[in-house]
Amino acid sequence: MNISIYPEFVHLVKQFKIFPFSDLIPEHPSLTAVVADNVWHTGTELDPWLWRVKIVQDEHAAYGKFFGSKLTFIQVGFFPSVQMLLSQGKSVEERYGSGLMSKDARNIFSIIKEAGRIDSRNLRKASGLTPKEQKKDYERALVELQNFADIVITGAQESDFDGGWSSMCFESAEHWLNVTLGRKPAAPDNLASAKAAVKAELSSVCTEKAMKYLDKKLKFNL
């Protein structure tokens, strides 16, 4: 399977619903696997590095580290169901109160929720986790929030100086769905219906090995 243009990428995300940026799910395609090595970071419309943000801005997919520390795209209409499974239907406050969320993650979520949209540089400053020795605490909290699908990546803020890396922008999933998109996709009524819908959809496009991986991550059997 090989693609060379952006619409083909959008089609794959719509087809597979859950589409990793790089190799993650066994026997499952990813963006890095389906495009040629020589088109990355070219700055042209054929550059997949630009597609990762464009597909979010075009409202085709949610983007974030939803499974561990690797980035993944989730088709926008499918996202509310996956979000319910990743959070197990529990709010940030419910998880924090149950000891399932760190204090840093809760604090960072509050900052993002209040800001609406904020880039990583300003978010780290606002979190107070600016000392070098706290960088891992900051990054760990961001991954934690994405693993629960509490937040999503919605863009990239350009660096203030030439040659600098861009900074990812974050929104709460709720803000992205309700405000940024302005057309929240239908969400399942409860956890059981979310599990049934997601499992049925994925089983039609995933191999047995891919389903075994996603079964663990999405907690189908809990």
FIPADREN-512205 format. One record per residue (C-alpha): residue number from 1; residue in one letter; x, y, z. Coordinates in Angstrom, 3 decimals. Example, Ala and Ser with C-alpha at 12.3 -4.5 7.8 and 13.67 -1.06 7.14 Angstrom:
FIPADREN-512205
SITE/num/residuo/u/v/w
SITE/1/A/12.300/-4.500/7.800
SITE/2/S/13.670/-1.060/7.140
//
This chain:
FIPADREN-512205
SITE/num/residuo/u/v/w
SITE/1/M/0.000/0.000/0.000
SITE/2/N/1.516/3.305/-1.130
SITE/3/I/0.105/6.827/-1.391
SITE/4/S/1.530/10.092/-2.710
SITE/5/I/-1.145/12.791/-2.276
SITE/6/Y/-3.080/14.210/0.660
SITE/7/P/-6.601/13.077/-0.429
SITE/8/E/-5.338/9.477/-0.414
SITE/9/F/-4.225/9.938/3.189
SITE/10/V/-7.652/11.323/4.144
SITE/11/H/-9.269/8.311/2.479
SITE/12/L/-7.127/5.872/4.495
SITE/13/V/-7.998/7.589/7.773
SITE/14/K/-11.698/7.383/6.888
SITE/15/Q/-11.317/3.724/5.941
SITE/16/F/-9.315/2.484/8.944
SITE/17/K/-10.752/4.937/11.521
SITE/18/I/-7.623/4.596/13.682
SITE/19/F/-4.479/5.356/11.691
SITE/20/P/-1.073/5.717/13.413
SITE/21/F/1.503/8.283/12.362
SITE/22/S/4.252/5.653/12.513
SITE/23/D/4.403/1.886/13.072
SITE/24/L/2.376/1.094/16.177
SITE/25/I/-0.423/-1.428/15.612
SITE/26/P/0.639/-4.898/14.364
SITE/27/E/-0.359/-5.642/10.767
SITE/28/H/-1.899/-2.174/10.440
SITE/29/P/-0.886/0.672/8.107
SITE/30/S/0.663/3.941/9.270
SITE/31/L/1.509/7.225/7.560
SITE/32/T/5.264/6.637/7.585
SITE/33/A/4.759/3.180/6.085
SITE/34/V/2.626/4.240/3.128
SITE/35/V/4.591/7.230/1.805
SITE/36/A/8.054/7.407/0.251
SITE/37/D/11.005/8.431/2.422
SITE/38/N/12.158/11.189/0.078
SITE/39/V/9.022/13.364/0.322
SITE/40/W/9.274/14.220/4.032
SITE/41/H/10.132/17.793/5.093
SITE/42/T/10.099/19.113/1.542
SITE/43/G/7.590/21.844/2.369
SITE/44/T/5.460/20.997/-0.670
SITE/45/E/1.843/19.818/-0.847
SITE/46/L/3.250/16.292/-1.120
SITE/47/D/4.978/16.545/2.272
SITE/48/P/3.287/14.184/4.792
SITE/49/W/4.804/16.209/7.661
SITE/50/L/2.379/18.992/6.722
SITE/51/W/-0.536/16.591/6.268
SITE/52/R/-0.462/15.678/9.974
SITE/53/V/-1.721/19.174/10.852
SITE/54/K/-3.758/19.775/7.704
SITE/55/I/-5.996/16.747/8.310
SITE/56/V/-6.949/18.150/11.726
SITE/57/Q/-7.513/21.666/10.428
SITE/58/D/-9.635/20.244/7.609
SITE/59/E/-11.708/18.532/10.331
SITE/60/H/-11.152/14.990/9.113
SITE/61/A/-9.404/13.581/12.189
SITE/62/A/-8.354/13.997/15.792
SITE/63/Y/-4.595/13.803/16.388
SITE/64/G/-2.643/12.918/19.497
SITE/65/K/-0.784/10.327/21.525
SITE/66/F/-3.872/8.282/22.247
SITE/67/F/-1.990/4.977/22.581
SITE/68/G/1.164/5.197/24.656
SITE/69/S/3.748/7.691/23.454
SITE/70/K/3.118/7.430/19.701
SITE/71/L/0.939/9.716/17.605
SITE/72/T/-2.272/8.527/15.992
SITE/73/F/-5.066/9.929/13.835
SITE/74/I/-8.671/9.014/14.662
SITE/75/Q/-11.414/9.711/12.131
SITE/76/V/-13.477/12.620/13.435
SITE/77/G/-16.868/10.900/13.492
SITE/78/F/-15.336/7.897/15.250
SITE/79/F/-13.485/9.935/17.865
SITE/80/P/-16.286/10.454/20.455
SITE/81/S/-16.750/6.692/20.775
SITE/82/V/-13.006/6.063/21.114
SITE/83/Q/-12.755/8.951/23.579
SITE/84/M/-15.396/7.313/25.777
SITE/85/L/-13.457/4.037/25.765
SITE/86/L/-10.097/5.645/26.538
SITE/87/S/-11.580/7.595/29.453
SITE/88/Q/-13.855/4.698/30.443
SITE/89/G/-16.628/7.285/30.612
SITE/90/K/-14.993/9.072/33.566
SITE/91/S/-14.338/12.811/33.744
SITE/92/V/-10.979/14.353/34.659
SITE/93/E/-12.209/15.124/38.175
SITE/94/E/-13.557/11.605/38.655
SITE/95/R/-10.243/10.083/37.608
SITE/96/Y/-8.216/12.499/39.708
SITE/97/G/-10.398/11.796/42.721
SITE/98/S/-9.896/8.065/42.220
SITE/99/G/-6.122/8.388/41.992
SITE/100/L/-6.075/7.621/38.268
SITE/101/M/-4.669/11.004/37.239
SITE/102/S/-1.603/12.900/38.395
SITE/103/K/-1.740/16.386/39.895
SITE/104/D/0.402/17.754/37.030
SITE/105/A/-1.997/16.339/34.427
SITE/106/R/-5.015/17.784/36.192
SITE/107/N/-3.328/21.197/36.434
SITE/108/I/-2.316/21.198/32.770
SITE/109/F/-5.809/20.148/31.718
SITE/110/S/-7.285/23.091/33.649
SITE/111/I/-4.921/25.495/31.861
SITE/112/I/-5.794/24.106/28.418
SITE/113/K/-9.512/24.108/29.179
SITE/114/E/-9.423/27.755/30.281
SITE/115/A/-7.266/28.873/27.334
SITE/116/G/-9.346/27.113/24.692
SITE/117/R/-6.239/26.643/22.578
SITE/118/I/-2.625/27.002/23.696
SITE/119/D/0.771/26.093/22.272
SITE/120/S/3.182/23.881/24.159
SITE/121/R/5.716/26.606/24.972
SITE/122/N/3.164/28.831/26.667
SITE/123/L/1.480/25.841/28.268
SITE/124/R/4.697/24.753/29.937
SITE/125/K/5.271/28.262/31.259
SITE/126/A/1.734/28.423/32.646
SITE/127/S/2.115/24.990/34.261
SITE/128/G/5.138/26.095/36.274
SITE/129/L/7.057/23.020/35.093
SITE/130/T/9.746/25.119/33.441
SITE/131/P/12.923/23.942/35.230
SITE/132/K/15.004/21.542/33.151
SITE/133/E/14.578/18.759/35.702
SITE/134/Q/10.778/19.017/35.375
SITE/135/K/10.655/18.625/31.594
SITE/136/K/9.889/14.898/31.885
SITE/137/D/7.089/15.630/34.372
SITE/138/Y/5.555/18.054/31.878
SITE/139/E/5.851/15.660/28.948
SITE/140/R/4.517/12.747/31.015
SITE/141/A/1.439/14.764/32.025
SITE/142/L/0.739/15.693/28.389
SITE/143/V/0.930/12.049/27.317
SITE/144/E/-1.303/11.063/30.216
SITE/145/L/-3.989/13.519/29.095
SITE/146/Q/-3.770/12.356/25.493
SITE/147/N/-3.956/8.672/26.497
SITE/148/F/-7.305/9.459/28.136
SITE/149/A/-8.291/11.565/25.063
SITE/150/D/-8.839/14.559/27.350
SITE/151/I/-6.820/16.744/24.977
SITE/152/V/-5.968/16.729/21.265
SITE/153/I/-3.304/18.348/19.093
SITE/154/T/-4.930/20.912/16.824
SITE/155/G/-2.091/22.736/15.112
SITE/156/A/1.489/23.929/15.192
SITE/157/Q/2.719/27.358/16.346
SITE/158/E/5.728/28.512/14.349
SITE/159/S/8.971/29.227/16.188
SITE/160/D/9.870/32.825/17.062
SITE/161/F/13.242/32.435/15.361
SITE/162/D/14.468/31.028/12.034
SITE/163/G/15.356/27.359/12.160
SITE/164/G/13.463/26.728/15.395
SITE/165/W/11.006/23.857/15.780
SITE/166/S/7.310/24.614/15.719
SITE/167/S/5.352/24.077/18.921
SITE/168/M/2.272/21.846/19.014
SITE/169/C/-1.033/23.467/19.983
SITE/170/F/-3.486/21.743/22.286
SITE/171/E/-7.206/21.974/22.976
SITE/172/S/-9.410/19.991/25.300
SITE/173/A/-11.289/17.359/23.320
SITE/174/E/-14.526/18.930/24.498
SITE/175/H/-13.539/22.380/23.186
SITE/176/W/-12.322/20.948/19.890
SITE/177/L/-15.525/18.986/19.308
SITE/178/N/-18.008/21.599/20.505
SITE/179/V/-16.359/24.899/19.590
SITE/180/T/-13.629/24.455/16.992
SITE/181/L/-15.531/21.935/14.879
SITE/182/G/-18.866/23.513/15.699
SITE/183/R/-20.614/20.270/14.832
SITE/184/K/-19.965/17.670/17.494
SITE/185/P/-20.252/14.175/15.998
SITE/186/A/-22.820/11.924/17.625
SITE/187/A/-21.545/10.211/20.775
SITE/188/P/-22.692/6.827/22.122
SITE/189/D/-25.191/6.792/24.989
SITE/190/N/-23.054/4.653/27.273
SITE/191/L/-19.839/2.663/27.568
SITE/192/A/-21.405/-0.615/26.458
SITE/193/S/-22.779/0.836/23.233
SITE/194/A/-19.433/2.560/22.553
SITE/195/K/-17.597/-0.758/22.907
SITE/196/A/-20.009/-2.547/20.594
SITE/197/A/-19.887/0.169/17.933
SITE/198/V/-16.111/0.570/17.957
SITE/199/K/-15.437/-3.163/17.970
SITE/200/A/-17.833/-3.761/15.084
SITE/201/E/-16.311/-0.957/13.007
SITE/202/L/-12.698/-1.968/13.618
SITE/203/S/-13.253/-5.678/13.067
SITE/204/S/-14.139/-4.962/9.445
SITE/205/V/-10.769/-3.314/8.689
SITE/206/C/-8.326/-4.813/11.200
SITE/207/T/-6.473/-8.116/11.195
SITE/208/E/-6.678/-10.459/14.174
SITE/209/K/-3.332/-9.165/15.496
SITE/210/A/-4.384/-5.533/15.104
SITE/211/M/-7.643/-6.228/16.939
SITE/212/K/-5.761/-7.945/19.776
SITE/213/Y/-3.643/-4.807/20.247
SITE/214/L/-6.637/-2.474/20.117
SITE/215/D/-8.623/-4.754/22.412
SITE/216/K/-6.077/-4.078/25.172
SITE/217/K/-5.835/-0.349/24.517
SITE/218/L/-9.581/0.252/24.247
SITE/219/K/-10.470/-2.144/27.064
SITE/220/F/-13.211/-3.981/25.159
SITE/221/N/-13.411/-6.690/27.804
SITE/222/L/-13.622/-4.515/30.919
//
